[in-house]
Every structure is written in C-alpha cells, then in structure tokens.
Amino acid sequence: MPDFKLDCVLFDLDGTLVDTAPDLVACLNRALDDHGYAQVAYEEIKPLISFGALPMIKRAAPEAAAELQQRILTDMLDYYQLNIATHSRFYQGMQDTLAHIEMLGLKWGVVTNKRQRFTDPLMAALQLSTRAACIISGDSTPYSKPHPAPMLAACEQAGVKPENCVYIGDAAHDISAGKTVNMKTLVALYGYIPVDGHPHSWGANAMIEHPQQLQHWISATLCL
C-alpha cells in the first residue's frame, strides 16, 4: 500500500472494540422474563447484536405483537442503561493494541450504530472517553452505517482524511461504510458474525482473528 498514509484507526464498538454481549443478552433476558417469555440462549442471540436490539427481540419473541416487542425493547434498554458495563469487557489484547496505536502517534476513535445514550456511558466506564480522537454514535448524524455520514463525521472530529484511515468492524455494513468513503477496512472475525455471514465476501482489505493481528497489520502498513 505505497500510497496509503495511516493517520487514524477507527473501530466499531460492539463486537469489535468491546465484548458487550454479556450485558446485552442479560438485559434482554430480564426484559423477556418480565413479560412472561422464556429466556434465550446467549449463542443464539449474540450474532444479532450488530443489527440492533429489536432484531434480538424479534428472534427471542417472534410471536409477540409489534407493540409488545416495543415494550420489551424499552424495558431491555432501560435495564441496559443501568448495567452498561457490568460484564462487558475488552477483547483479549485490545488494551495492548490501543496502547500500541497511541505509542506510534496514531489517532484512534469509534464509529458505532449504538445510540449516544449508551455509547458515551460505556466509553466513560471503560476510561476511553478522553483517549479517543472521535466518538460517533448511531444518532450523532441523521444517518447510521452503512451511510457514509458517520464515517465523515468521525474524520472531521478527529481531524483526519478518510483515505488516511482504517476501519475495523464485524458486520457487512461496517465494511460497506468504510469502503464508501475510501477507507481501508478490516473484518474483526472474533466479533458477532453469524455462521452464514460470509465475511470473505464483504470486500475488506484484510481479516483479523484477534486484536493483536491489528498491531501486525499496522506495523506492515507503516513498514516498521
């Protein structure tokens, strides 16, 4: 990549930077229980997290009327706001990877479809708010990924050009969003990818199986 100058590493949040599934599934099951529905298995719901809470509820309670699904959603999100980082954790090696990025003098930030109501408290709980060069949530702009608006907003906030960024995510819409604004893109294979997700068909520049591989990709890009 001789013409590529890396200035900033951008992350999706859930399933890429942080494993939030334990808290999300726990809050979903609590809301389901409140409304008389059986709890759902963790592994069944985890692949749906990248698509938002409502698809999780539709999988868990498909026979519920839309109005009831919305009530379950409201309760789930209220529980989640109160338990934003009870069990959520960095993926193994991610903290070292962030430190490596900072040591190299590169910027990093977050572009997520998660609502700001949840993104900001989660980033604060993980002590990342002041370290990130940009934090763009699903409602920070009028559009969410795969629309390019959040990606461009992140670059403006971080003071970088899209073509000098790499975006890493665990969903097809992450890769599409990055490619649309001419970013390099990486698939986080360790994230919430369904068995039938076919990440190799998304057109990313590379795949990484764990956060440490991101360090290797950055070093190769910078020719270190």
VOPAGU-2260 file (C-alpha; in pm, 1 decimal, decimal comma):
REM VOPAGU-2260
SITE   aa  ch    i         X         Y         Z
SITE  MET   A    0       0,0       0,0       0,0
SITE  PRO   A    1     261,8     254,5    -108,3
SITE  ASP   A    2      15,5     542,6    -146,0
SITE  PHE   A    3    -157,4     486,6     187,0
SITE  LYS   A    4     -64,3     706,7     482,9
SITE  LEU   A    5    -220,0     577,2     803,9
SITE  ASP   A    6    -322,9     851,1    1046,4
SITE  CYS   A    7    -619,5     704,9    1233,6
SITE  VAL   A    8    -762,8     366,1    1332,9
SITE  LEU   A    9   -1141,7     362,9    1366,3
SITE  PHE   A   10   -1334,2      88,7    1545,8
SITE  ASP   A   11   -1686,6     -35,3    1554,7
SITE  LEU   A   12   -1780,4     -68,2    1922,9
SITE  ASP   A   13   -1990,5    -378,2    1999,4
SITE  GLY   A   14   -1819,7    -694,5    1881,3
SITE  THR   A   15   -1502,8    -516,4    1773,2
SITE  LEU   A   16   -1357,7    -291,5    2041,7
SITE  VAL   A   17   -1556,2    -436,1    2334,0
SITE  ASP   A   18   -1743,4    -759,3    2401,4
SITE  THR   A   19   -2076,8    -616,0    2516,3
SITE  ALA   A   20   -2279,2    -931,3    2450,5
SITE  PRO   A   21   -2291,0   -1048,6    2815,1
SITE  ASP   A   22   -2467,3    -730,9    2928,6
SITE  LEU   A   23   -2694,1    -703,3    2624,3
SITE  VAL   A   24   -2814,7   -1063,3    2644,7
SITE  ALA   A   25   -2860,1   -1045,5    3021,8
SITE  CYS   A   26   -3076,8    -733,6    2989,7
SITE  LEU   A   27   -3275,8    -888,4    2705,7
SITE  ASN   A   28   -3346,3   -1197,9    2915,6
SITE  ARG   A   29   -3451,0    -986,5    3211,4
SITE  ALA   A   30   -3698,5    -795,5    2993,0
SITE  LEU   A   31   -3829,6   -1117,9    2838,8
SITE  ASP   A   32   -3883,4   -1264,2    3184,1
SITE  ASP   A   33   -4075,3    -954,2    3292,4
SITE  HIS   A   34   -4316,5   -1005,5    3003,2
SITE  GLY   A   35   -4361,6   -1378,4    3054,1
SITE  TYR   A   36   -4130,2   -1503,9    2780,6
SITE  ALA   A   37   -3864,0   -1771,2    2810,3
SITE  GLN   A   38   -3506,1   -1659,5    2825,2
SITE  VAL   A   39   -3291,2   -1715,4    2517,8
SITE  ALA   A   40   -2953,9   -1878,3    2479,3
SITE  TYR   A   41   -2652,5   -1649,5    2465,7
SITE  GLU   A   42   -2506,3   -1803,2    2148,5
SITE  GLU   A   43   -2840,3   -1777,2    1966,5
SITE  ILE   A   44   -2868,7   -1403,4    2018,9
SITE  LYS   A   45   -2504,5   -1291,3    2000,0
SITE  PRO   A   46   -2484,3   -1292,5    1615,1
SITE  LEU   A   47   -2776,7   -1047,3    1600,5
SITE  ILE   A   48   -2617,7    -779,3    1818,4
SITE  SER   A   49   -2461,8    -594,2    1524,6
SITE  PHE   A   50   -2810,8    -539,4    1383,4
SITE  GLY   A   51   -2955,9    -376,7    1695,4
SITE  ALA   A   52   -3175,9    -466,7    1988,6
SITE  LEU   A   53   -3506,2    -503,0    1800,9
SITE  PRO   A   54   -3385,4    -792,0    1581,4
SITE  MET   A   55   -3269,3    -960,6    1901,5
SITE  ILE   A   56   -3619,8    -928,0    2045,3
SITE  LYS   A   57   -3784,7   -1046,8    1724,5
SITE  ARG   A   58   -3572,2   -1361,2    1740,5
SITE  ALA   A   59   -3648,4   -1414,5    2109,2
SITE  ALA   A   60   -4023,2   -1345,2    2088,7
SITE  PRO   A   61   -4124,6   -1378,8    1722,8
SITE  GLU   A   62   -4492,6   -1438,8    1801,5
SITE  ALA   A   63   -4526,7   -1120,2    2010,0
SITE  ALA   A   64   -4721,2    -833,5    1855,6
SITE  ALA   A   65   -4517,3    -535,6    1740,0
SITE  GLU   A   66   -4645,5    -320,8    2026,0
SITE  LEU   A   67   -4537,8    -579,6    2281,8
SITE  GLN   A   68   -4198,4    -614,8    2116,3
SITE  GLN   A   69   -4156,7    -240,9    2155,5
SITE  ARG   A   70   -4239,8    -261,8    2526,5
SITE  ILE   A   71   -3985,6    -539,0    2569,0
SITE  LEU   A   72   -3735,9    -322,9    2381,2
SITE  THR   A   73   -3798,5     -24,8    2609,2
SITE  ASP   A   74   -3751,7    -235,9    2920,9
SITE  MET   A   75   -3440,2    -403,5    2783,7
SITE  LEU   A   76   -3276,7     -70,3    2702,0
SITE  ASP   A   77   -3369,2      76,6    3039,3
SITE  TYR   A   78   -3205,5    -220,2    3210,3
SITE  TYR   A   79   -2906,1    -189,5    2980,9
SITE  GLN   A   80   -2854,8     177,5    3059,6
SITE  LEU   A   81   -2830,2      85,6    3427,3
SITE  ASN   A   82   -2590,9    -204,3    3356,8
SITE  ILE   A   83   -2384,6     -56,9    3075,8
SITE  ALA   A   84   -2056,6    -222,2    3172,2
SITE  THR   A   85   -2141,2    -479,3    3438,9
SITE  HIS   A   86   -1999,9    -770,1    3241,0
SITE  SER   A   87   -1873,7    -604,4    2919,0
SITE  ARG   A   88   -1500,8    -640,7    2866,9
SITE  PHE   A   89   -1225,3    -554,2    2621,9
SITE  TYR   A   90   -1138,3    -836,9    2389,4
SITE  GLN   A   91    -815,3   -1004,2    2490,4
SITE  GLY   A   92    -526,1    -798,7    2357,8
SITE  MET   A   93    -734,6    -492,7    2275,6
SITE  GLN   A   94    -596,8    -275,7    2553,8
SITE  ASP   A   95    -242,8    -351,9    2438,6
SITE  THR   A   96    -346,6    -275,5    2081,4
SITE  LEU   A   97    -485,0      65,8    2177,5
SITE  ALA   A   98    -165,0     143,1    2368,4
SITE  HIS   A   99      37,4      36,0    2063,5
SITE  ILE   A  100    -162,6     267,2    1838,3
SITE  GLU   A  101    -107,1     557,1    2076,1
SITE  MET   A  102     262,8     474,5    2112,3
SITE  LEU   A  103     300,3     505,6    1735,8
SITE  GLY   A  104     147,8     853,5    1749,9
SITE  LEU   A  105    -164,9     748,2    1561,1
SITE  LYS   A  106    -515,6     859,3    1646,1
SITE  TRP   A  107    -800,0     618,6    1709,5
SITE  GLY   A  108   -1174,1     652,3    1751,0
SITE  VAL   A  109   -1513,5     482,7    1748,1
SITE  VAL   A  110   -1792,4     481,4    1490,6
SITE  THR   A  111   -2090,0     278,9    1609,6
SITE  ASN   A  112   -2460,6     243,7    1539,7
SITE  LYS   A  113   -2517,1     230,1    1915,6
SITE  ARG   A  114   -2720,0     525,7    2044,4
SITE  GLN   A  115   -2526,4     802,1    2218,7
SITE  ARG   A  116   -2735,7     731,3    2529,2
SITE  PHE   A  117   -2536,8     407,9    2562,8
SITE  THR   A  118   -2212,2     482,6    2379,8
SITE  ASP   A  119   -2096,3     769,3    2597,2
SITE  PRO   A  120   -2153,1     596,8    2935,0
SITE  LEU   A  121   -1986,6     279,4    2807,6
SITE  MET   A  122   -1680,9     467,1    2681,7
SITE  ALA   A  123   -1662,1     651,8    3012,6
SITE  ALA   A  124   -1691,7     331,2    3215,6
SITE  LEU   A  125   -1401,8     184,7    3017,9
SITE  GLN   A  126   -1199,6     505,1    3066,5
SITE  LEU   A  127   -1177,1     565,4    2692,2
SITE  SER   A  128   -1363,2     894,3    2653,8
SITE  THR   A  129   -1058,7    1119,7    2671,5
SITE  ARG   A  130    -833,9     884,2    2476,1
SITE  ALA   A  131   -1049,1     858,1    2164,4
SITE  ALA   A  132    -997,6    1120,8    1895,7
SITE  CYS   A  133   -1361,0    1081,7    1792,8
SITE  ILE   A  134   -1675,1     907,8    1918,2
SITE  ILE   A  135   -1961,0     890,3    1668,8
SITE  SER   A  136   -2283,8     714,0    1767,8
SITE  GLY   A  137   -2576,4     595,2    1560,7
SITE  ASP   A  138   -2765,8     918,0    1631,1
SITE  SER   A  139   -2470,3    1157,9    1608,5
SITE  THR   A  140   -2569,4    1223,8    1246,3
SITE  PRO   A  141   -2907,2    1189,0    1070,6
SITE  TYR   A  142   -2793,1     851,8     934,8
SITE  SER   A  143   -2626,9     539,0    1067,3
SITE  LYS   A  144   -2392,7     291,5     898,8
SITE  PRO   A  145   -2370,7     187,9     618,8
SITE  HIS   A  146   -2440,0     551,7     527,2
SITE  PRO   A  147   -2113,8     745,8     488,8
SITE  ALA   A  148   -2224,2    1034,1     713,8
SITE  PRO   A  149   -2099,3     881,5    1042,3
SITE  MET   A  150   -1764,3     797,2     885,5
SITE  LEU   A  151   -1718,0    1150,3     756,2
SITE  ALA   A  152   -1824,9    1295,3    1091,3
SITE  ALA   A  153   -1562,4    1082,6    1265,1
SITE  CYS   A  154   -1290,6    1208,8    1033,3
SITE  GLU   A  155   -1396,6    1568,8    1086,6
SITE  GLN   A  156   -1396,1    1524,6    1463,3
SITE  ALA   A  157   -1055,1    1355,0    1459,9
SITE  GLY   A  158    -906,9    1599,6    1209,8
SITE  VAL   A  159    -807,6    1333,0     956,9
SITE  LYS   A  160    -889,5    1244,1     597,3
SITE  PRO   A  161   -1096,2     930,4     525,8
SITE  GLU   A  162    -835,9     796,9     285,6
SITE  ASN   A  163    -582,1     800,6     570,0
SITE  CYS   A  164    -797,6     583,3     798,7
SITE  VAL   A  165    -862,3     215,7     851,8
SITE  TYR   A  166   -1197,9      99,6     985,4
SITE  ILE   A  167   -1241,5    -231,0    1161,6
SITE  GLY   A  168   -1581,2    -390,1    1221,4
SITE  ASP   A  169   -1763,2    -720,1    1248,0
SITE  ALA   A  170   -2058,7    -660,9    1013,4
SITE  ALA   A  171   -2103,8    -619,1     640,4
SITE  HIS   A  172   -2244,4    -269,0     692,0
SITE  ASP   A  173   -1922,1    -170,4     869,5
SITE  ILE   A  174   -1708,5    -267,4     573,3
SITE  SER   A  175   -1951,2    -106,8     327,4
SITE  ALA   A  176   -1946,9     220,3     523,3
SITE  GLY   A  177   -1568,5     232,1     529,8
SITE  LYS   A  178   -1528,1     147,9     163,5
SITE  THR   A  179   -1783,1     411,7      62,5
SITE  VAL   A  180   -1556,0     689,4     193,3
SITE  ASN   A  181   -1234,3     527,2      65,6
SITE  MET   A  182   -1106,1     396,5     399,9
SITE  LYS   A  183    -911,0      76,1     432,5
SITE  THR   A  184   -1128,0    -185,3     602,4
SITE  LEU   A  185   -1064,2    -487,5     824,5
SITE  VAL   A  186   -1307,5    -755,4     939,3
SITE  ALA   A  187   -1296,8    -848,7    1308,3
SITE  LEU   A  188   -1353,2   -1222,5    1272,3
SITE  TYR   A  189   -1364,7   -1256,0    1651,7
SITE  GLY   A  190   -1681,9   -1044,0    1669,2
SITE  TYR   A  191   -2054,3   -1114,6    1635,8
SITE  ILE   A  192   -2054,1   -1265,8    1287,3
SITE  PRO   A  193   -2330,9   -1518,4    1208,2
SITE  VAL   A  194   -2230,5   -1860,8    1081,8
SITE  ASP   A  195   -2381,2   -1770,1     744,6
SITE  GLY   A  196   -2231,8   -1418,1     744,0
SITE  HIS   A  197   -1970,6   -1488,9     471,4
SITE  PRO   A  198   -1725,4   -1213,8     577,6
SITE  HIS   A  199   -1483,1   -1306,9     299,7
SITE  SER   A  200   -1738,6   -1174,4      51,0
SITE  TRP   A  201   -1756,7    -826,6     207,0
SITE  GLY   A  202   -1458,7    -689,8      15,8
SITE  ALA   A  203   -1243,6    -586,0     312,6
SITE  ASN   A  204    -870,1    -531,7     278,8
SITE  ALA   A  205    -793,0    -797,8     537,9
SITE  MET   A  206    -933,5   -1022,2     810,6
SITE  ILE   A  207    -809,9   -1032,8    1168,6
SITE  GLU   A  208    -880,5   -1315,8    1409,5
SITE  HIS   A  209    -773,9   -1130,1    1724,0
SITE  PRO   A  210    -677,9    -772,3    1819,4
SITE  GLN   A  211    -304,9    -846,2    1818,5
SITE  GLN   A  212    -325,8    -907,6    1445,1
SITE  LEU   A  213    -430,2    -544,4    1406,8
SITE  GLN   A  214     -92,6    -447,8    1550,5
SITE  HIS   A  215      79,3    -660,4    1285,7
SITE  TRP   A  216    -131,8    -503,4    1009,9
SITE  ILE   A  217     -46,4    -152,7    1129,4
SITE  SER   A  218     325,1    -235,1    1150,5
SITE  ALA   A  219     322,3    -378,1     799,2
SITE  THR   A  220     136,3     -72,0     673,3
SITE  LEU   A  221     385,6     163,7     834,5
SITE  CYS   A  222     674,4     -61,3     722,0
SITE  LEU   A  223     802,6     -91,3    1078,3
